[in-house]
């Protein structure tokens, strides 16, 4: 009978927390000394669990089952944000470790192969998702040369200092890796608000990120009458109201858009702003809706320029991230396991945050399971999840893993 | 017959421009070496004009007529903004010099006393209006100890380095100084828009300057649904729209309000802002209207907090500057002179900018005359005024000065 060990699971999570512990939170930036200590400890725990583990040439900790495939790959990340919580990423990695152990201890599942990964730099201290990008075969050498952390250290130098330069890089083995599972904290407040303990992820949302620049005329704030001003800041404020009006009818309950930053130039009490920058991000699970929002935005920009005392232009944008749909078959396994361990206490939901799973999903069937975040908080020292939810999530993930592997081996 | 010398006037303005000339503009920050060179040159020109001139212990250049009072004091400033124009301040000082010379050269006016001042640090490199504040008797010793320029140099040290520490400070002589005149460029576009060449200032507007802080809840921009967000930035944007609606019916054509700076915290694409700061300034010639705007703002803040997913509070404000009315008798002299030299081409108007005159006006009758700014531009390298307007302004100011002195001596 497959059974995880809750104490072993929680003790490993708590031990991982000690690397970079800062009050209730964790500061474990990629390739910092505490991060490398954590990676070495993790590789040791993987080896103890019977996996063949190593830190690869881009910092990913990979533990490979000694069993032949097909293998289920379970992964997440052990690096943190600059003010990180103890579970963001860590939860999924330690779930993988515990599931590998639990399956090995059970007569019916001990021949199944579970490989476990802690993908390097999901949080982007140097370059976001670098470990999973390298694993799926993206060319990351340019990123390794060019990416720098906030102190200006290049990733190439940091990898060399950590003794990782030149080490082999683990790569996806298409003959072996047939499914990917990423358990994770929700990082939002939906499960808690709905009184649920498990989320089965349907889609990882797509993202658009761009900067709009408004160009008016800088002027003296005392001597320039309101009637003749070309105030770039006032135009930006008016634009936001019109954008909200345009997006609202296009949105569903999960559509989000955020103005995260506003800069007025020159930014002084006494000067009518001559230029103003608006930093906009929007996310949705539907590629079609994202395109509709882009179209609405382009139309607003056109109208604004036509009326125009103040001009507006998109001056910068990130490459679009399209929504990534989770595999229906794997979702069904998660749903069945959730119903078994938490009947009526689970729901399907999109992931509003990005995860390594969105990289892996282009190369094999992928799924994600969420556990509730207390108060919906993450990327913060006080991020937490109830112990009962941590344990329940691992039970569900382990059951689903066993069923996925049974199907793969059938 | 009183007559200014246009070439002498323009040549002195052009010579002053050479100190700190930067392209078409001027960079002459208070107590910089070019500023001290300019002050020494100016004192020399005042002495050449028959005034007894010196740089005082706070950097003010003061040229005193050898004639007995009552004296008309004419002043402005020769320091500039970090990216200054060649006429802002300089114009009024050189007008004073030229008027002193012209009056001395005319039989009927040669016994009249015109004292000329270049007040120290009007632009606030260290501490705005410090020269005129010292002159009218304000205690400036604390400001001298505490004020620093952008490089961190204290005003006390800068005065010592310039050799001015311990020198006597020129003070208002109530038995002598019976009227103050400050000619200045308009720094706005009104005279140009109306096709006028002279402005007679009615009032220097009052100013309110304050910072409002909005406090919501910082959250993940991907995982936090719009419906439960407490977005401080979105609240700030909504507040501005309501503030505009509240101020508009209170305003007249000269009322101005400006949001010069907006800061969202933490200011990243991916984070719903938890706090947001709005930097607001408003100006008006009517003390009553300024109070009505303050009342409207307080009421908006109360309503916003009552509704309140996001709180708002005034966290910072400058001491209120009340409007300062120019003396009616002096205005009448300026108006008569303007009508004589520029019939139909002058108008009365408030000053939207602050000037040393607002300090002097509390101690003696004061007036200001404006000449047009091309394109309404000031505090910019391209600030300029047509030569014909520069000459016309000085002719008007000289005639008015003679008439004011005739009245004072009657």
HADDOCK unambig.tbl for C-alpha pairs under 7 A between the chains (distance, minus, plus):
assign (segid A and resid 187 and name CA) (segid B and resid 223 and name CA) 6.26 0.50 0.50
assign (segid A and resid 188 and name CA) (segid B and resid 223 and name CA) 4.70 0.50 0.50
assign (segid A and resid 188 and name CA) (segid B and resid 224 and name CA) 5.61 0.50 0.50
assign (segid A and resid 221 and name CA) (segid B and resid 258 and name CA) 6.42 0.50 0.50
assign (segid A and resid 222 and name CA) (segid B and resid 256 and name CA) 6.86 0.50 0.50
assign (segid A and resid 222 and name CA) (segid B and resid 283 and name CA) 6.65 0.50 0.50
assign (segid A and resid 222 and name CA) (segid B and resid 352 and name CA) 4.25 0.50 0.50
assign (segid A and resid 222 and name CA) (segid B and resid 353 and name CA) 5.03 0.50 0.50
assign (segid A and resid 223 and name CA) (segid B and resid 187 and name CA) 6.22 0.50 0.50
assign (segid A and resid 223 and name CA) (segid B and resid 188 and name CA) 4.68 0.50 0.50
assign (segid A and resid 223 and name CA) (segid B and resid 352 and name CA) 4.42 0.50 0.50
assign (segid A and resid 223 and name CA) (segid B and resid 353 and name CA) 5.94 0.50 0.50
assign (segid A and resid 224 and name CA) (segid B and resid 188 and name CA) 5.55 0.50 0.50
assign (segid A and resid 224 and name CA) (segid B and resid 189 and name CA) 6.98 0.50 0.50
assign (segid A and resid 225 and name CA) (segid B and resid 254 and name CA) 5.97 0.50 0.50
assign (segid A and resid 225 and name CA) (segid B and resid 256 and name CA) 6.31 0.50 0.50
assign (segid A and resid 226 and name CA) (segid B and resid 256 and name CA) 5.98 0.50 0.50
assign (segid A and resid 237 and name CA) (segid B and resid 237 and name CA) 5.90 0.50 0.50
assign (segid A and resid 254 and name CA) (segid B and resid 225 and name CA) 5.97 0.50 0.50
assign (segid A and resid 256 and name CA) (segid B and resid 222 and name CA) 6.86 0.50 0.50
assign (segid A and resid 256 and name CA) (segid B and resid 225 and name CA) 6.31 0.50 0.50
assign (segid A and resid 256 and name CA) (segid B and resid 226 and name CA) 5.97 0.50 0.50
assign (segid A and resid 258 and name CA) (segid B and resid 221 and name CA) 6.45 0.50 0.50
assign (segid A and resid 258 and name CA) (segid B and resid 272 and name CA) 6.44 0.50 0.50
assign (segid A and resid 260 and name CA) (segid B and resid 264 and name CA) 6.83 0.50 0.50
assign (segid A and resid 260 and name CA) (segid B and resid 267 and name CA) 5.30 0.50 0.50
assign (segid A and resid 260 and name CA) (segid B and resid 268 and name CA) 5.08 0.50 0.50
assign (segid A and resid 260 and name CA) (segid B and resid 269 and name CA) 4.75 0.50 0.50
assign (segid A and resid 260 and name CA) (segid B and resid 270 and name CA) 6.76 0.50 0.50
assign (segid A and resid 260 and name CA) (segid B and resid 271 and name CA) 6.11 0.50 0.50
assign (segid A and resid 260 and name CA) (segid B and resid 272 and name CA) 6.10 0.50 0.50
assign (segid A and resid 260 and name CA) (segid B and resid 273 and name CA) 6.11 0.50 0.50
assign (segid A and resid 261 and name CA) (segid B and resid 264 and name CA) 5.57 0.50 0.50
assign (segid A and resid 261 and name CA) (segid B and resid 267 and name CA) 4.50 0.50 0.50
assign (segid A and resid 261 and name CA) (segid B and resid 268 and name CA) 5.93 0.50 0.50
assign (segid A and resid 261 and name CA) (segid B and resid 269 and name CA) 6.81 0.50 0.50
assign (segid A and resid 262 and name CA) (segid B and resid 262 and name CA) 6.29 0.50 0.50
assign (segid A and resid 262 and name CA) (segid B and resid 263 and name CA) 6.46 0.50 0.50
assign (segid A and resid 262 and name CA) (segid B and resid 264 and name CA) 6.63 0.50 0.50
assign (segid A and resid 263 and name CA) (segid B and resid 262 and name CA) 6.45 0.50 0.50
assign (segid A and resid 264 and name CA) (segid B and resid 260 and name CA) 6.83 0.50 0.50
assign (segid A and resid 264 and name CA) (segid B and resid 261 and name CA) 5.56 0.50 0.50
assign (segid A and resid 264 and name CA) (segid B and resid 262 and name CA) 6.61 0.50 0.50
assign (segid A and resid 267 and name CA) (segid B and resid 260 and name CA) 5.33 0.50 0.50
assign (segid A and resid 267 and name CA) (segid B and resid 261 and name CA) 4.52 0.50 0.50
assign (segid A and resid 268 and name CA) (segid B and resid 260 and name CA) 5.07 0.50 0.50
assign (segid A and resid 268 and name CA) (segid B and resid 261 and name CA) 5.92 0.50 0.50
assign (segid A and resid 269 and name CA) (segid B and resid 260 and name CA) 4.75 0.50 0.50
assign (segid A and resid 269 and name CA) (segid B and resid 261 and name CA) 6.81 0.50 0.50
assign (segid A and resid 269 and name CA) (segid B and resid 279 and name CA) 6.31 0.50 0.50
assign (segid A and resid 269 and name CA) (segid B and resid 280 and name CA) 6.50 0.50 0.50
assign (segid A and resid 269 and name CA) (segid B and resid 281 and name CA) 5.97 0.50 0.50
assign (segid A and resid 270 and name CA) (segid B and resid 260 and name CA) 6.76 0.50 0.50
assign (segid A and resid 271 and name CA) (segid B and resid 260 and name CA) 6.10 0.50 0.50
assign (segid A and resid 272 and name CA) (segid B and resid 258 and name CA) 6.44 0.50 0.50
assign (segid A and resid 272 and name CA) (segid B and resid 260 and name CA) 6.10 0.50 0.50
assign (segid A and resid 273 and name CA) (segid B and resid 260 and name CA) 6.11 0.50 0.50
assign (segid A and resid 279 and name CA) (segid B and resid 269 and name CA) 6.32 0.50 0.50
assign (segid A and resid 280 and name CA) (segid B and resid 269 and name CA) 6.51 0.50 0.50
assign (segid A and resid 281 and name CA) (segid B and resid 269 and name CA) 5.98 0.50 0.50
assign (segid A and resid 283 and name CA) (segid B and resid 222 and name CA) 6.64 0.50 0.50
assign (segid A and resid 352 and name CA) (segid B and resid 222 and name CA) 4.28 0.50 0.50
assign (segid A and resid 352 and name CA) (segid B and resid 223 and name CA) 4.44 0.50 0.50
assign (segid A and resid 353 and name CA) (segid B and resid 222 and name CA) 5.07 0.50 0.50
assign (segid A and resid 353 and name CA) (segid B and resid 223 and name CA) 5.95 0.50 0.50
